[in-house]
Amino acid sequence: MNLVESLRTHRLLAIVRGKDPAAALRTVRTLAEEGIAAVEVSLTTTDALTVISRARTELGPDALVGAGTVRSAADAARAVDAGASYLVTPALVDGLRPYGVPVLMGALTPTEIEAALTRGADAIKLFPASLGGPGYLRALRDPFPEVAFVPVGGVDARAARDYLDRGAVAVGVGSPLVGDAADGGDLGRLRARAAEFREVAAGESP
């Protein structure tokens, strides 16, 4: 299953960032065990490339472990070399097509969305989604009905349901899902939050 297919099917992208590489790896592993199919490791995570590499080794070649906060082609090259199966950017980034992996490109305005599609984006990371909220996404769906939108930024369980109801193919969730797990926090609580977000993605109320 490729990235966009996974997003359409599972409707959830977990975003991991933290200061403890071992804890970040445990977090990725736990999310995978809890049925979160797509996990993004932000390049702001300490030793992020090692976390990505080890996660891909542990979870297998088909695991959807991507690199986030990709801000340049150089970032992309390092991430793909480490084993990232897709790239996520916070904004418009040139030069990512040659790396041959799916790109979830950050954009907010209609002009930025068009620019991201021109750059080869497979899906649009609507960021920061909290700036416009679910109503803004609904307005964007009219001129961009074919675009796969993934709102990111300030997405808790209730907001996730609203975005999905208004046409998002999936939601990207960081701290409301991951909490402090990537800094060494309680994995039991992470599992509970993962179950809550899986229920929301499946159409159940938060």
N, C-alpha and C positions, 0 to 999 in steps of 0.2 A: 504494500500500500504506500503510495507517495504522500507527500506532505499535505497537499490540498485535499486529497481523498480522505486522509486521516482527520483533518480538521472538519470536513463535512460530516464524517461519520461519528466522531467522538465529541466534537464541538468544544474542545478544550485544549489550550496550550499552557503548560506550566512554565513559569519563568523563575529560574534559580539564580540568585546572586548572594554571595557571602564572603566572609573573611577567612573561613577555615576550609581549605581544600578537601580534607578528609570528610568533614561534615557535609560539604556540598555534594561529594560523590555519594555518600550515604543517602542524601536527600533525593538525588536522581534515581538511585536504585529503589528507594522506598516508593517513590511516585510510580515507577514502572510496575512494581509489585502490586500497587493499588489500582492498576488499570488505566493510568494516565499515559496515553500512547505517545504524545509529543511533548518533549521537555527541551526547553531552551536554557543553555548555560550562558549567562551574560559574561562578556569578556572583561567586565569590571570585577568579576570574581577573582579572588587570589588564586594564581596558578590555574586559570580557567582552561588553558589548552590541555594541561595534564588531566584535569577532571573530564574533559570531553573525550580525550583519548582512552582513558581507563573505562569510562562509561560505555563507549562503543565496544571495547574489548569484552567487558563483562556481559553486556546485554545482547551482543551479537550484531552482525553486519546489517540487519534489517531494522535495527532500532532507530527511531526518529529522535536523535540527540543532536540539537542544533546549536549554533553559536549566535548569541545576541549581542546587541550594542556594537555591531559591525559598522565602522564609520569610514572605512577606506578599502580600496582593493588590497592593500597590504594586510589589513586585518583579515580580509576574506581568505587570502592565500594561506596565512598561518592557521586559520581555523580549519580550512579544508584539509590541509596537511595533517592536522591533528585528528581528523576523522569526522568533522562536523558534517552531518547529512543534509543540512540546510542552513541558511543564513537569515538573520533578522536584523534590520537596520532601524535606527531611531528617526532617520530622515532620508532624503534623497542621496543616493550614493552611486557614483559612476563606476564602470569597469568591473561589474560583478558577473556578467554573462559568461566570460571564458571559464569560470570555475565549474560549470556544469552541474550545480546543485540548485534546488529551488530557493527562491528569495521572497521573503515576506518583508516588503519595504515600507518604511514609515512615511506617512503622509497625513495631512489634515484637511487641506482645502481642495476644492475641485481642481484647481490648477496643479497642485502638487500630486494629486491622484493621477491625472493625465501624464504628468512627467514621470511618475513611478512606473506606469504601464509602458511608456516609451522606453524606459530603461530595462524592461524585461521582467518586471515584478510578476510573480505568480499569484500573489495575493497582497492585499493592502493592510498593513498594520495601522489602524486608525489611532493616531497618537498625538497628543494625549486625549484619549476619548472623553475624559471627565470634563474637558473644556466645553464640549457641546452636548454631551449626554446622549441617551437613546433617541431623543427626538431629532437630533442632528443626523444621526445615522439613518434614520427613516427618511429624512429629506434627501440624503445622498443616494439612496436606493433608486429614486425616480430617474435621475440622469445616468446612473451607473448600475443598471439592473443585473449585468453579467459579472460584476466585480465581486470577488471573494473578500469581504471585509472581516477583519479580526480586531475588534476594539481592545485597546490596551491602555492601562493607566487609570487607577482608581476603581477597578472592577471588583466589587465584592459579590457575594452570592446573589443578593437581590438585584443589583445592577446587571449581573450576568444574565439573569432571566429576562430582564427588559431588553437587553441588546439582542439576545437570541430571538425574542419575539418580534423584533423590528428588522430582522433580516441579516444579522451577522451569521457567517458560516460557523464561527467559533469565537470564543473570547480568550484573550491572553491574561493570565492571572499570576501576579507575583506575590507580594507579601500577604494578601488576604488568604492565600492558599498555603504558601511555603512558611510564613511566619518567621521564626528564628531558627528553623531547622538547619539551614545552611551555615549557621554560626554555632552549631552544636546544641540546638534546642531539642525538645522532646519529640521523638519520632512517632510516639503514640498519638499525640495531638495532631501531627501532620497527617497521619492515616485517617483520623476522624474528619479533618477538613477536606481531605481528598474525597472521602465518601460523600460529604455534603455537596461538593462541586460536581461530582459525577451524577448525583440525583438531579441537580439543576440542569445539567447538560442533557439529561434524559427527559426533561420536560416536567419534572416535579417541582413544586413550589419550594423556595428556600425557607 
